[in-house]
Amino acid sequence: MTHFNRTTVLQNKSFHGKVPSEIDRLFRLRVLFLSNNSFQGTVPTNLTHCSELRELNVVDNKIEGKIPEELGSLSKLRALGLANNNLTGRIPASLRNLSSLTLLLVGDKNLEGSIPEELGRTTIERIQLGINRLTSTIPSSLYNLSNMRDIELGANQLEGSLSLDIGVAFPHIRPLVLAENRFTGPVPSSLSNASMLKGTFLTKNSFTGLVPSNLGRL
């Protein structure tokens, strides 16, 4: 490895073993794609030495352990993809420090706890946390992210009611995936304001009342 590399792409290469510890020598690294391999071990905490990192993708590997709190120090990170591994524990609140983050992809089957309220301090546009064991409600702070385009929270244990103004809060939302949770209350009629909405997946919840007729205009 050379410290002049800015992009490292090792996707679909059948690599296995641990992510090389020497990765921290790539201090100018901006993009690291390691998806669709068989990497094992944990997410390397020494990635924090790669302070220029913008995109980190280790989707579809065999990474285990917790999501390191230290990732919150990668202040220039825009995209974080950790899905389809063997991660456990909670989504760390330290991700609030990723003020440039637009994509968070951590669907992993085993993550638990609540969605951190602190994520509302980021600039997330796409959040995909489906197929986990997340509990509690959708944090109120997420409704402040008006540039949100993709919300996928299906197949968790989330509960509570949706904000009645969800369609106003997320005018650019395209897919809204909330199926297979424990949501209650009415389906907000404000979703008709989300003119770019292409798919709404709300099945297998405990919503009450009828689906608003004005959703048919979407």
C-alpha positions in Angstrom: 0.0 0.0 0.0 1.2 3.5 -0.8 0.2 6.6 1.1 -0.5 8.4 -2.1 -3.6 6.4 -2.9 -6.8 8.3 -2.8 -9.2 5.5 -3.9 -9.0 1.8 -3.1 -11.5 -0.4 -4.7 -11.4 -4.1 -3.8 -15.0 -5.1 -4.6 -16.1 -8.6 -5.7 -12.5 -9.9 -5.4 -13.1 -12.9 -3.0 -10.7 -11.3 -0.4 -10.8 -12.9 3.0 -9.1 -12.5 6.4 -9.0 -9.2 8.3 -8.9 -5.8 6.7 -5.1 -5.0 6.6 -4.0 -2.9 9.5 -1.7 -1.0 7.2 -4.8 0.7 5.8 -4.0 3.6 8.2 -0.9 4.5 6.2 -3.2 5.7 3.4 -3.6 9.0 5.1 -4.8 10.7 1.8 -7.4 8.0 1.2 -10.8 9.4 0.2 -12.7 6.3 -1.0 -12.5 2.8 0.3 -14.7 0.1 -1.3 -14.3 -3.4 0.2 -17.8 -4.7 -0.5 -18.8 -8.2 -1.6 -15.8 -10.0 -0.2 -15.3 -12.3 2.8 -13.4 -9.9 5.1 -13.6 -11.0 8.7 -12.7 -9.4 12.0 -14.0 -6.0 13.2 -14.3 -2.6 11.6 -10.7 -1.3 11.9 -10.6 1.6 14.4 -7.3 2.8 12.8 -9.3 4.0 9.9 -9.6 7.2 11.9 -6.0 7.9 10.7 -7.5 8.3 7.2 -8.9 11.7 8.0 -9.6 12.6 4.4 -12.0 9.6 4.0 -15.2 10.5 2.2 -16.7 7.1 1.4 -16.4 3.8 3.4 -18.2 0.7 2.0 -17.7 -2.7 3.6 -21.2 -4.0 2.7 -21.6 -7.8 2.2 -18.7 -9.2 4.2 -18.3 -11.1 7.4 -17.3 -8.2 9.6 -18.4 -8.6 13.3 -18.4 -6.8 16.5 -19.7 -3.3 17.2 -19.7 -0.2 15.0 -16.8 1.7 16.4 -17.5 5.0 18.2 -14.2 6.2 16.6 -15.8 6.4 13.2 -17.4 9.6 14.5 -14.0 11.3 14.1 -14.1 11.0 10.3 -15.5 14.4 9.9 -15.4 14.4 6.1 -17.2 11.1 5.7 -20.2 11.4 3.3 -21.2 7.7 2.8 -21.0 4.9 5.4 -22.0 1.4 4.2 -21.8 -1.4 6.7 -24.8 -3.5 5.9 -25.0 -7.3 5.5 -22.2 -8.2 7.9 -22.4 -9.7 11.5 -22.4 -6.5 13.4 -24.0 -6.3 16.8 -24.7 -3.6 19.5 -26.1 -0.1 18.9 -25.7 2.6 16.3 -23.2 4.9 18.0 -24.3 8.4 18.9 -20.8 9.6 17.8 -22.0 9.5 14.2 -23.6 12.9 15.0 -20.1 14.4 14.3 -20.3 13.3 10.7 -21.7 16.6 9.6 -21.2 15.8 5.9 -22.9 12.4 6.0 -25.6 11.8 3.4 -25.8 8.0 3.2 -26.1 5.6 6.2 -26.5 2.0 5.3 -26.3 -0.4 8.3 -29.0 -3.0 7.8 -27.5 -6.0 9.5 -30.0 -8.2 11.3 -28.4 -7.8 14.8 -28.3 -4.1 15.6 -30.4 -3.1 18.6 -31.4 -0.2 20.7 -32.9 3.0 19.4 -32.1 5.2 16.4 -29.8 7.9 17.9 -31.6 11.3 18.2 -28.2 12.8 17.3 -28.5 11.7 13.7 -30.7 14.7 13.2 -27.6 16.8 13.4 -26.2 15.3 10.2 -27.1 16.0 6.6 -28.4 12.5 5.9 -30.4 12.1 2.7 -30.6 8.3 2.6 -30.9 6.2 5.7 -31.2 2.4 5.4 -31.5 0.6 8.7 -33.8 -2.2 7.8 -33.8 -5.8 9.1 -32.4 -5.2 12.5 -33.8 -5.2 16.1 -34.1 -1.5 16.5 -36.7 -0.3 19.1 -38.4 2.9 20.3 -39.7 5.6 17.9 -38.4 7.5 14.9 -36.4 10.3 16.5 -38.1 13.7 16.2 -34.8 15.2 15.0 -34.9 13.1 11.8 -38.0 15.1 10.7 -35.7 18.2 10.5 -33.7 16.6 7.6 -35.7 18.1 4.8 -33.4 16.8 2.1 -34.2 13.2 3.0 -34.8 11.1 -0.2 -34.8 7.5 1.1 -36.0 6.0 4.4 -35.8 2.3 4.8 -36.5 1.2 8.4 -38.5 -2.0 7.7 -38.3 -5.2 9.6 -37.4 -3.8 13.0 -39.3 -3.3 16.3 -40.0 0.4 16.0 -43.2 1.8 17.5 -45.2 4.9 18.1 -47.0 7.0 15.6 -45.7 8.8 12.6 -45.5 12.6 12.6 -48.7 14.0 11.0 -46.4 16.3 9.0 -44.1 13.6 7.6 -45.0 14.5 4.0 -44.1 18.2 4.7 -41.0 17.3 6.5 -39.7 15.0 3.7 -41.0 16.6 0.4 -38.3 14.8 -1.6 -38.8 11.3 -0.2 -39.0 8.6 -2.8 -39.2 5.2 -1.1 -40.6 5.1 2.5 -40.2 1.7 3.9 -41.7 1.1 7.4 -43.2 -2.3 7.0 -42.9 -5.0 9.6 -42.7 -2.8 12.7 -45.0 -1.9 15.5 -46.2 1.5 14.4 -49.6 2.7 15.5 -51.9 5.6 14.9 -53.2 7.0 11.6 -51.4 7.0 8.3 -50.7 10.8 7.8 -52.5 12.4 4.9 -49.6 14.8 4.6 -47.8 12.1 2.6 -49.7 13.4 -0.4 -47.4 16.4 -0.3 -44.4 14.2 -1.1 -44.8 14.5 -4.8 -41.7 12.4 -5.6 -42.8 9.5 -3.5 -42.6 6.3 -5.6 -43.3 3.6 -3.0 -44.9 3.5 0.5 -44.5 0.2 2.4 -46.5 0.2 5.6 -47.8 -3.3 5.9 -47.5 -5.5 9.0 -47.9 -2.6 11.5 -50.8 -1.6 13.7 -51.9 1.6 12.0 -55.5 2.6 12.6 -58.1 4.0 10.4 -58.2 4.1 6.6 -55.4 4.9 4.2 -56.1 8.6 3.3 -57.8 8.8 -0.1 -55.5 11.6 -1.2 -52.6 9.2 -1.3 -54.1 8.0 -4.5 -52.8 11.1 -6.2 -49.1 10.1 -5.7 
